[in-house]
């Protein structure tokens, strides 16, 4: 297996687990992961948030860790990357307003490169207009955006641990889906893990 070069789009208040866990797991299997944030440089950090399901009508939010960026957003060329990963949290709601972020997403879609998005990450996909005709899972509160942008919403399981694959698009409703989501993303990338 050849190592892949993967771009991860993050921003302040990205969901802690949804950024850190895939970043570390993809590195663990030998891929290169460049984590970037608009307006920030390598070595700077983004604040993360920890979202949990504690029996309320929606998730709760607590401060997370600082997540270090290892690449400068202004320096990236999306054509240099094999795949894109978009974590959730609150970051997607403002990242989707950045024209450069939208250009990047459109590049991965138009070149049929793998894209993985979780939780609120599909907000960026909807804003980029790349969900038409696609089946996409996401946090339930984002389902209207998926539908309104021409996609078909794939509901979360009762335990939020399901992932969905539609071609090169791998989506999931929230961090409890990490095992299924990352396993599916690795399969789409062609990454073989042998026991």
C-alpha positions as CSV (number, residue, x, y, z in Angstrom):
1,X,0.0,0.0,0.0
2,X,1.3,3.4,-0.9
3,X,0.9,6.0,1.8
4,X,-1.8,8.6,1.0
5,X,-1.5,12.3,1.5
6,X,-4.7,13.5,3.3
7,X,-5.9,17.0,3.9
8,X,-7.9,17.7,7.1
9,X,-10.0,20.9,7.3
10,X,-10.4,22.1,10.9
11,X,-11.3,25.4,12.7
12,X,-11.9,26.6,16.2
13,X,-14.4,24.5,18.1
14,X,-14.0,21.5,15.8
15,X,-15.2,18.5,17.7
16,X,-12.2,17.2,19.7
17,X,-12.6,13.5,19.1
18,X,-13.6,14.0,15.4
19,X,-10.3,15.8,14.7
20,X,-7.8,14.1,17.0
21,X,-8.9,10.5,16.6
22,X,-8.9,10.3,12.8
23,X,-5.7,12.4,12.6
24,X,-3.9,9.9,14.9
25,X,-5.4,6.8,13.3
26,X,-4.5,7.8,9.8
27,X,-1.0,8.6,10.9
28,X,-0.9,5.2,12.7
29,X,-1.5,3.3,9.5
30,X,1.2,5.3,7.6
31,X,-0.7,8.1,5.8
32,X,0.4,11.7,5.9
33,X,-2.3,14.0,7.3
34,X,-2.0,17.8,7.0
35,X,-4.3,19.6,9.4
36,X,-5.1,23.1,8.3
37,X,-7.3,26.0,9.2
38,X,-8.1,29.2,7.2
39,X,-6.1,32.1,8.5
40,X,-3.7,30.0,10.6
41,X,-0.2,28.6,10.1
42,X,1.6,25.4,11.0
43,X,2.4,25.3,14.7
44,X,-0.7,27.4,15.7
45,X,-3.6,25.7,17.3
46,X,-7.4,25.6,17.1
47,X,-9.6,25.2,20.2
48,X,-11.7,22.1,20.2
49,X,-15.0,21.3,21.9
50,X,-16.2,18.0,23.4
51,X,-19.7,17.2,22.5
52,X,-21.5,14.5,24.4
53,X,-24.9,12.9,24.5
54,X,-26.2,13.2,28.1
55,X,-29.9,12.9,27.7
56,X,-30.7,16.5,26.7
57,X,-32.6,17.5,23.5
58,X,-29.2,18.1,21.9
59,X,-25.6,17.5,22.7
60,X,-23.7,19.2,25.5
61,X,-20.5,21.1,24.9
62,X,-17.4,21.4,27.0
63,X,-13.9,22.8,26.3
64,X,-11.6,20.3,24.6
65,X,-7.9,20.3,23.9
66,X,-5.9,22.6,21.7
67,X,-5.3,20.9,18.4
68,X,-2.0,21.8,16.7
69,X,-2.0,22.5,13.0
70,X,0.9,20.9,11.1
71,X,0.5,22.8,7.8
72,X,-0.3,26.4,6.7
73,X,-3.7,26.8,5.0
74,X,-2.4,29.5,2.6
75,X,0.3,27.2,1.3
76,X,-1.8,24.1,0.4
77,X,-2.5,23.0,-3.1
78,X,-5.5,20.6,-3.1
79,X,-4.1,18.8,-6.2
80,X,-1.2,17.5,-4.0
81,X,-3.6,15.5,-1.9
82,X,-5.3,12.1,-2.3
83,X,-8.2,12.6,0.0
84,X,-10.1,15.1,2.2
85,X,-11.4,14.7,5.8
86,X,-13.9,17.1,7.4
87,X,-14.5,16.7,11.1
88,X,-17.6,18.1,12.7
89,X,-18.3,20.3,15.7
90,X,-19.2,24.0,15.3
91,X,-16.3,24.7,12.9
92,X,-18.1,23.7,9.7
93,X,-20.8,26.4,10.3
94,X,-18.2,29.1,9.6
95,X,-15.7,27.2,7.5
96,X,-18.4,26.8,4.9
97,X,-18.4,30.6,4.4
98,X,-14.8,30.6,3.3
99,X,-14.5,30.7,-0.5
100,X,-11.2,28.9,-0.5
101,X,-12.6,26.0,1.6
102,X,-15.5,25.6,-0.9
103,X,-12.9,25.6,-3.8
104,X,-11.0,22.8,-2.0
105,X,-14.1,20.7,-1.5
106,X,-15.2,21.2,-5.1
107,X,-11.8,20.0,-6.3
108,X,-12.0,16.7,-4.3
109,X,-15.5,16.1,-5.6
110,X,-14.8,16.9,-9.2
111,X,-11.7,14.7,-9.3
112,X,-13.5,11.9,-7.5
113,X,-11.0,11.8,-4.7
114,X,-12.2,10.3,-1.4
115,X,-14.0,12.6,1.1
116,X,-14.8,11.7,4.6
117,X,-17.1,13.9,6.7
118,X,-18.6,13.4,10.1
119,X,-21.3,15.1,12.3
120,X,-21.6,18.7,11.1
121,X,-18.9,18.3,8.5
122,X,-21.6,17.7,5.7
123,X,-22.6,21.4,6.2
124,X,-19.5,22.2,4.2
125,X,-20.4,19.6,1.5
126,X,-23.9,21.1,1.3
127,X,-22.5,24.6,0.9
128,X,-20.1,23.4,-1.8
129,X,-23.0,21.9,-3.7
130,X,-21.5,18.5,-3.9
131,X,-24.3,16.4,-2.4
132,X,-26.7,16.3,-5.3
133,X,-27.7,12.7,-5.9
134,X,-25.5,11.5,-3.0
135,X,-26.6,9.6,0.2
136,X,-25.0,11.2,3.2
137,X,-25.1,10.6,7.0
138,X,-24.6,13.5,9.4
139,X,-25.7,14.7,12.8
140,X,-29.6,14.8,12.6
141,X,-29.7,18.6,12.9
142,X,-27.8,18.9,9.6
143,X,-30.2,16.6,7.7
144,X,-32.3,19.5,6.3
145,X,-29.1,20.9,4.8
146,X,-28.3,17.6,3.2
147,X,-31.8,17.3,1.8
148,X,-32.1,20.9,0.6
149,X,-28.7,20.6,-1.2
150,X,-30.0,17.7,-3.3
151,X,-28.7,14.8,-1.1
152,X,-30.5,12.0,0.6
153,X,-30.1,11.9,4.3
154,X,-29.0,8.6,5.8
155,X,-30.3,8.5,9.4
156,X,-28.1,7.8,12.4
157,X,-28.6,4.5,14.2
158,X,-29.9,4.7,17.8
159,X,-26.3,4.6,19.0
160,X,-24.9,7.0,16.4
161,X,-22.3,4.3,15.4
162,X,-23.1,3.8,11.8
163,X,-21.2,5.0,8.7
164,X,-22.4,5.3,5.1
165,X,-20.4,5.0,1.9
166,X,-21.6,6.4,-1.4
167,X,-18.8,6.0,-4.0
168,X,-15.9,8.0,-2.6
169,X,-18.0,9.8,0.0
170,X,-17.8,8.4,3.5
171,X,-20.0,10.0,6.1
172,X,-21.2,9.3,9.7
173,X,-23.5,11.0,12.3
174,X,-21.0,11.6,15.2
175,X,-17.9,10.4,16.9
176,X,-19.4,7.2,18.2
177,X,-19.2,6.0,14.6
178,X,-15.4,6.3,14.5
179,X,-14.7,2.6,14.1
180,X,-17.2,2.2,11.2
181,X,-16.4,5.6,9.6
182,X,-12.6,5.3,9.7
183,X,-12.7,1.6,8.7
184,X,-14.9,2.6,5.7
185,X,-12.6,5.5,4.8
186,X,-9.5,3.3,4.9
187,X,-11.3,0.8,2.6
188,X,-12.1,3.6,0.1
189,X,-8.5,4.8,0.3
190,X,-7.4,1.2,-0.5
191,X,-5.6,0.9,2.8
192,X,-5.1,-2.8,3.8
193,X,-4.8,-3.7,7.5
194,X,-4.0,-7.3,8.2
195,X,-4.4,-9.0,11.6
